[in-house]
Amino acid sequence: MKNVSFKYATSEQMILNHINMKIQKGDKIAIVGENGAGKSTLIKLILGQYKPSSGVILWNGQKEMNGEVAVVFQDFIKFELTLRENIALGNIKDFNNDKKMIETLERCDLMGLYEELGGLDVVLGQVIDGGRQLSGGQWQKLAIARALFNNADFLVFDEMTAAIDPISEVEIYNKLIEICQDKTAIFISHRLGWTKNVDCIYVMENGRIVEFGKHHELMKKSTIYAHMYNQQASWYS
């Protein structure tokens, strides 16, 4: 991203200002900041859902997106279909690939659900009589499994754990970083208990990137990131 700014067509106010960011293949990136800092707008620009008002976004030097991308948003959908159909929506070509599905369930800590259901073709939710309702955490892991089943090289996780407690969030994000070892991944959050494990942290404030670096580098600066991290530290005790 080179000097990217963005505003809505009906407004004169800039939502993002002069964003510069370079992500290498295989990087694990955290974009953090308070609610309203511009994190989700930045992701929509990266994914091509919005176009920059100025500046340029390049993928391997090209303006068009390269490769497969999978995204898990905060408001992911609960598809009241079978377990198989839920996962296959990530890559319909592998609809009948039971081996790959079970491997994906295992990576996402969903084997307990699979064994309880007794197979992949059990209906989830309550729309159909006899359907199996899931907990919020299970629906969330299923959304992650759907993204991983896509075989995408680039994964984006946008505030998907905002509704759960901080301790559980740390466990989920650390697991995702492990799962995405051979992929490029962006993780967006306003909570910081897990960020020490990524390659680079970008701190956003009022539509700008105000700091970036590794966890230990930003903590040494004792500025915005360090203040946020220390404020939240009691949540993880």
C-alpha positions in Angstrom: 0.0 0.0 0.0 1.6 3.3 -1.1 0.3 6.5 0.4 -3.3 5.2 0.4 -6.2 7.5 1.6 -9.9 6.9 1.6 -13.1 8.9 2.0 -16.7 8.1 1.1 -18.0 9.7 -2.0 -20.7 11.7 0.0 -18.2 13.0 2.5 -15.2 15.3 2.6 -13.8 13.7 5.7 -10.9 11.2 5.2 -11.5 7.9 6.9 -7.9 6.7 6.2 -4.9 9.0 5.7 -1.6 8.2 3.9 -1.4 4.5 4.7 1.9 2.8 3.8 2.3 -0.9 4.4 4.3 -3.7 2.9 3.4 -7.4 3.6 5.7 -10.1 2.5 4.6 -13.6 1.5 4.2 -15.7 4.7 4.0 -12.8 7.0 1.6 -12.8 10.0 0.4 -9.2 10.5 -1.6 -7.7 13.3 -3.6 -4.5 12.7 -4.7 -3.1 16.1 -6.3 0.0 17.5 -9.4 1.2 19.3 -12.9 0.8 17.8 -13.3 3.3 15.0 -9.6 3.6 14.3 -10.1 2.5 10.6 -9.0 -1.2 10.8 -12.0 -2.7 9.0 -12.0 0.0 6.4 -8.3 -0.7 5.7 -9.1 -4.4 5.2 -12.0 -3.6 2.8 -9.5 -1.6 0.8 -6.9 -4.5 0.8 -9.6 -6.9 -0.4 -10.8 -4.6 -3.1 -14.3 -3.9 -1.6 -13.4 -0.2 -1.5 -11.2 1.7 -4.0 -8.6 4.2 -2.6 -9.4 7.9 -3.0 -5.7 8.4 -3.5 -2.6 6.2 -3.5 -2.2 2.7 -4.8 -2.5 -0.9 -3.6 -0.3 -3.4 -5.5 -0.2 -7.2 -5.3 3.1 -8.5 -6.5 3.5 -5.2 -8.4 0.0 -5.5 -10.0 -3.2 -3.5 -9.3 -5.3 -6.7 -9.5 -5.5 -9.1 -6.6 -3.4 -12.2 -7.1 -4.1 -15.6 -5.6 -6.8 -17.0 -3.4 -8.0 -15.0 -0.4 -10.2 -16.2 2.4 -11.8 -13.9 5.0 -13.6 -14.5 8.4 -15.5 -11.3 9.5 -16.8 -10.5 12.9 -20.4 -11.0 11.7 -19.8 -14.4 10.1 -22.9 -16.3 8.9 -24.3 -19.4 10.6 -25.3 -21.6 7.7 -28.0 -24.0 8.9 -26.9 -26.7 6.5 -25.1 -30.0 7.1 -21.6 -30.0 8.6 -20.3 -31.1 5.1 -22.1 -28.2 3.3 -20.9 -25.7 5.9 -17.2 -26.5 5.3 -17.6 -27.1 1.5 -18.8 -23.5 1.0 -15.1 -22.6 1.4 -14.2 -24.7 -1.7 -17.1 -26.5 -3.4 -14.7 -28.5 -5.6 -13.8 -30.6 -2.6 -17.4 -31.3 -1.5 -16.8 -35.0 -1.4 -13.3 -35.0 -0.1 -14.0 -36.5 3.3 -10.3 -36.9 4.2 -9.6 -33.2 3.6 -12.7 -32.2 5.6 -11.8 -34.3 8.6 -8.2 -32.9 8.5 -9.7 -29.4 8.5 -12.0 -30.2 11.4 -9.0 -31.6 13.3 -6.9 -28.4 12.7 -9.8 -26.3 14.1 -10.4 -28.4 17.2 -13.8 -29.6 15.9 -13.2 -33.4 16.0 -15.2 -33.6 19.2 -18.2 -32.2 17.3 -17.7 -34.5 14.3 -17.5 -37.5 16.6 -20.6 -36.4 18.5 -22.6 -35.9 15.3 -21.4 -39.2 13.9 -20.6 -37.9 10.5 -20.4 -35.0 8.0 -24.0 -35.1 6.8 -25.9 -34.1 9.9 -27.9 -30.8 9.7 -26.7 -28.0 12.0 -29.0 -25.3 13.6 -32.7 -25.4 14.3 -34.4 -24.6 11.0 -34.9 -28.3 10.3 -36.3 -30.7 12.9 -33.6 -32.8 14.5 -30.9 -30.3 13.6 -28.0 -30.0 16.0 -27.5 -26.5 17.5 -24.0 -25.4 18.1 -22.4 -23.1 20.7 -21.2 -19.7 19.7 -17.6 -21.0 19.8 -18.4 -23.9 17.6 -20.0 -21.7 15.0 -17.0 -19.5 15.1 -14.6 -22.4 14.6 -16.7 -23.7 11.8 -16.4 -20.3 10.0 -12.6 -20.6 10.5 -12.7 -24.2 9.1 -14.6 -22.9 6.0 -11.9 -20.3 5.4 -9.1 -22.9 5.8 -10.8 -25.4 3.5 -10.4 -22.8 0.7 -6.7 -23.5 0.5 -6.1 -19.8 0.2 -2.6 -18.4 0.3 -3.8 -15.2 2.1 -6.2 -15.2 5.1 -7.8 -12.3 6.9 -9.5 -12.5 10.3 -11.4 -9.3 11.1 -12.4 -8.8 14.7 -14.0 -12.3 14.7 -13.5 -12.8 18.4 -14.9 -9.5 19.6 -17.9 -11.2 21.3 -15.8 -13.6 23.4 -13.7 -13.2 26.6 -10.1 -12.1 26.3 -8.6 -15.4 27.6 -10.5 -17.4 24.9 -9.5 -14.9 22.3 -5.8 -15.4 23.1 -6.2 -19.2 22.7 -8.0 -18.8 19.4 -5.5 -16.4 17.8 -2.5 -18.3 19.0 -4.1 -21.4 17.4 -4.7 -19.5 14.2 -1.1 -18.3 14.0 0.0 -21.9 14.3 -2.5 -23.1 11.6 -1.4 -20.4 9.2 2.3 -21.2 9.5 2.7 -21.6 5.7 0.3 -18.8 4.7 0.1 -15.0 4.7 -2.3 -13.8 7.3 -3.7 -10.5 8.7 -5.4 -10.5 12.1 -7.4 -7.4 13.2 -8.3 -6.7 16.8 -8.6 -4.0 19.4 -7.3 -6.5 22.1 -3.6 -7.2 22.3 -3.1 -10.3 24.5 -1.9 -12.4 21.5 0.0 -9.9 19.3 3.5 -10.8 20.6 3.5 -13.9 18.3 3.1 -12.1 14.9 5.8 -10.8 12.6 4.7 -7.2 12.6 2.1 -5.1 14.5 0.5 -2.0 12.8 -1.1 0.4 15.3 -3.9 2.5 13.9 -5.3 5.7 15.4 -7.8 8.1 13.7 -7.3 6.6 10.3 -3.5 6.6 10.4 -0.8 4.0 11.1 1.0 5.6 14.0 3.4 2.8 15.0 4.6 -0.5 13.6 7.1 -3.1 14.6 7.4 -6.3 16.7 5.9 -6.5 20.1 9.2 -6.1 22.0 10.1 -3.1 19.8 6.9 -1.3 20.5 6.9 -2.0 24.2 10.4 -0.4 24.4 9.0 2.8 22.9 6.5 3.1 25.7 4.1 5.0 23.4 0.6 4.1 22.1 0.9 0.3 21.7 2.7 -0.1 25.1 0.0 2.0 26.8 -2.8 -0.1 25.3 -1.1 -3.3 26.1 -0.4 -2.4 29.7 -4.0 -1.1 30.1 -5.3 -4.5 28.9 -2.8 -6.7 30.8 -5.1 -7.2 33.8 -7.6 -8.9 31.5 -5.3 -11.9 31.0 -4.2 -12.4 34.6 
